[in-house]
Amino acid sequence: MGKRGTFIATLAAALLTSAALALALPSPTPTPSGAQNGVYQVNYYSNAGSTTDPDGTVRIVNPSGSSLCALIYVTDEDQELRECCGCNVTDRGTRILSVDTDLTSNPANGVSTVNGSVAIVSSSATNCDASLAKTSGNLAAYETHPQNDGTLTEDEFTPSPLSRPELNGLQTACAAIELVGSGKGICSCGTGG
């Protein structure tokens, strides 16, 4: 098997392991001791890459009193991790990301996705690698959603429990993307900070 075949086999195995882990977790999962409400948040995206609908926007706000890192995990509607990244957010700062440009334009498998979810894990500013997350602090996040009539609605990300196995699954899948993706699967951090 050549380098490309080994790359594809390794990535597929890592993603399948991550997906199997996610499916095996009970819902809702328990929150690790010391975790806070804004440590793990989720929202959906829709109509990504549409030429007729407006782009969705994710805004991440840091009200914590110290710099933090937003570890971002973008999945498709089948919960396959497509992109991941870590973005610094300064104290009282706001980071703005485009769903089309920053979060869904560089999928790990090279296949564009239209619908899915965005998960944000709050981490210390000293650890801004989405494959090595240590939860810390509280970020607030909001997302606009294009509607069929061309308007945008906005809602807050939903805080959600995060178990250690689920966090490990996200980190493992992101590490596989970083290792074998040759730059594919890494989202970008938009503007602000």
PEJO-V590187 format. One record per residue. PHI is phi in whole degrees, 0 to 359 (none if undefined). PSI is psi in whole degrees, -180 to 180 (none if undefined). OMEGA is omega in whole degrees, 0 to 359 (* if undefined). Layout:
phi=PHI psi=PSI omega=OMEGA
phi=PHI psi=PSI omega=OMEGA
//
This chain:
phi=none psi=134 omega=181
phi=282 psi=179 omega=180
phi=300 psi=-41 omega=180
phi=295 psi=-42 omega=178
phi=296 psi=-41 omega=178
phi=295 psi=-42 omega=178
phi=302 psi=-50 omega=183
phi=295 psi=-41 omega=180
phi=295 psi=-42 omega=180
phi=295 psi=-46 omega=179
phi=297 psi=-44 omega=180
phi=298 psi=-42 omega=180
phi=296 psi=-42 omega=180
phi=295 psi=-43 omega=181
phi=292 psi=-39 omega=178
phi=295 psi=-40 omega=177
phi=298 psi=-44 omega=179
phi=297 psi=-44 omega=180
phi=296 psi=-42 omega=179
phi=296 psi=-40 omega=179
phi=296 psi=-45 omega=181
phi=298 psi=-40 omega=180
phi=290 psi=-27 omega=183
phi=279 psi=-14 omega=183
phi=283 psi=138 omega=175
phi=288 psi=158 omega=179
phi=233 psi=134 omega=354
phi=284 psi=155 omega=181
phi=268 psi=151 omega=181
phi=290 psi=148 omega=177
phi=276 psi=134 omega=177
phi=299 psi=151 omega=180
phi=299 psi=139 omega=180
phi=88 psi=-9 omega=180
phi=286 psi=150 omega=182
phi=244 psi=167 omega=185
phi=303 psi=-41 omega=185
phi=272 psi=10 omega=181
phi=290 psi=-39 omega=182
phi=229 psi=123 omega=183
phi=223 psi=149 omega=180
phi=226 psi=154 omega=175
phi=205 psi=173 omega=180
phi=249 psi=162 omega=167
phi=231 psi=154 omega=179
phi=213 psi=157 omega=178
phi=58 psi=31 omega=179
phi=297 psi=138 omega=178
phi=77 psi=7 omega=181
phi=294 psi=141 omega=176
phi=271 psi=-10 omega=181
phi=249 psi=-24 omega=181
phi=262 psi=151 omega=177
phi=293 psi=159 omega=179
phi=286 psi=142 omega=172
phi=280 psi=155 omega=181
phi=229 psi=135 omega=174
phi=254 psi=129 omega=177
phi=244 psi=125 omega=179
phi=245 psi=125 omega=184
phi=244 psi=138 omega=179
phi=248 psi=99 omega=178
phi=264 psi=13 omega=196
phi=283 psi=-25 omega=186
phi=101 psi=-6 omega=176
phi=211 psi=160 omega=179
phi=295 psi=143 omega=179
phi=226 psi=174 omega=176
phi=238 psi=135 omega=174
phi=263 psi=112 omega=176
phi=269 psi=119 omega=190
phi=247 psi=132 omega=180
phi=233 psi=117 omega=183
phi=252 psi=122 omega=180
phi=242 psi=159 omega=175
phi=273 psi=-176 omega=184
phi=292 psi=-13 omega=175
phi=264 psi=10 omega=180
phi=66 psi=26 omega=173
phi=275 psi=128 omega=179
phi=294 psi=122 omega=181
phi=257 psi=-39 omega=181
phi=212 psi=153 omega=175
phi=210 psi=155 omega=177
phi=191 psi=167 omega=174
phi=239 psi=131 omega=184
phi=232 psi=124 omega=177
phi=293 psi=140 omega=174
phi=229 psi=112 omega=183
phi=292 psi=164 omega=177
phi=303 psi=127 omega=182
phi=65 psi=15 omega=181
phi=269 psi=166 omega=177
phi=229 psi=131 omega=175
phi=249 psi=133 omega=182
phi=242 psi=126 omega=182
phi=236 psi=139 omega=175
phi=275 psi=132 omega=176
phi=297 psi=-45 omega=183
phi=290 psi=-47 omega=188
phi=273 psi=-46 omega=188
phi=269 psi=-30 omega=190
phi=250 psi=-21 omega=185
phi=230 psi=5 omega=186
phi=270 psi=-6 omega=185
phi=229 psi=54 omega=186
phi=295 psi=144 omega=182
phi=301 psi=-38 omega=182
phi=268 psi=2 omega=177
phi=78 psi=1 omega=182
phi=254 psi=121 omega=180
phi=297 psi=149 omega=179
phi=238 psi=146 omega=182
phi=259 psi=-40 omega=184
phi=232 psi=149 omega=177
phi=173 psi=-153 omega=181
phi=223 psi=157 omega=176
phi=238 psi=127 omega=176
phi=245 psi=140 omega=179
phi=236 psi=128 omega=174
phi=249 psi=127 omega=178
phi=278 psi=130 omega=183
phi=224 psi=165 omega=177
phi=294 psi=153 omega=182
phi=294 psi=-21 omega=180
phi=281 psi=-10 omega=180
phi=231 psi=88 omega=184
phi=248 psi=38 omega=177
phi=248 psi=116 omega=185
phi=295 psi=-10 omega=177
phi=266 psi=-3 omega=182
phi=226 psi=41 omega=189
phi=294 psi=140 omega=167
phi=232 psi=117 omega=185
phi=294 psi=141 omega=180
phi=194 psi=139 omega=173
phi=76 psi=-175 omega=181
phi=222 psi=123 omega=173
phi=251 psi=153 omega=172
phi=252 psi=142 omega=181
phi=219 psi=145 omega=181
phi=224 psi=151 omega=179
phi=219 psi=139 omega=173
phi=267 psi=148 omega=182
phi=232 psi=123 omega=176
phi=291 psi=136 omega=178
phi=255 psi=163 omega=182
phi=299 psi=-24 omega=180
phi=272 psi=7 omega=178
phi=90 psi=-3 omega=179
phi=271 psi=170 omega=176
phi=242 psi=140 omega=170
phi=245 psi=158 omega=180
phi=228 psi=139 omega=173
phi=216 psi=164 omega=181
phi=279 psi=147 omega=171
phi=298 psi=150 omega=181
phi=263 psi=119 omega=174
phi=298 psi=141 omega=184
phi=219 psi=150 omega=175
phi=297 psi=148 omega=179
phi=227 psi=116 omega=179
phi=272 psi=159 omega=176
phi=300 psi=-43 omega=178
phi=298 psi=-38 omega=179
phi=294 psi=-44 omega=177
phi=298 psi=-43 omega=178
phi=300 psi=-39 omega=179
phi=296 psi=-42 omega=177
phi=297 psi=-45 omega=181
phi=297 psi=-43 omega=181
phi=297 psi=-46 omega=179
phi=296 psi=-40 omega=179
phi=294 psi=-41 omega=178
phi=299 psi=-39 omega=179
phi=295 psi=-41 omega=178
phi=297 psi=-46 omega=180
phi=298 psi=-38 omega=184
phi=288 psi=-44 omega=188
phi=243 psi=2 omega=186
phi=277 psi=-11 omega=182
phi=50 psi=42 omega=180
phi=93 psi=-18 omega=176
phi=286 psi=145 omega=177
phi=87 psi=5 omega=178
phi=256 psi=116 omega=179
phi=285 psi=169 omega=178
phi=246 psi=163 omega=192
phi=264 psi=8 omega=175
phi=65 psi=-139 omega=184
phi=237 psi=167 omega=178
phi=84 psi=-159 omega=179
phi=152 psi=none omega=*
//
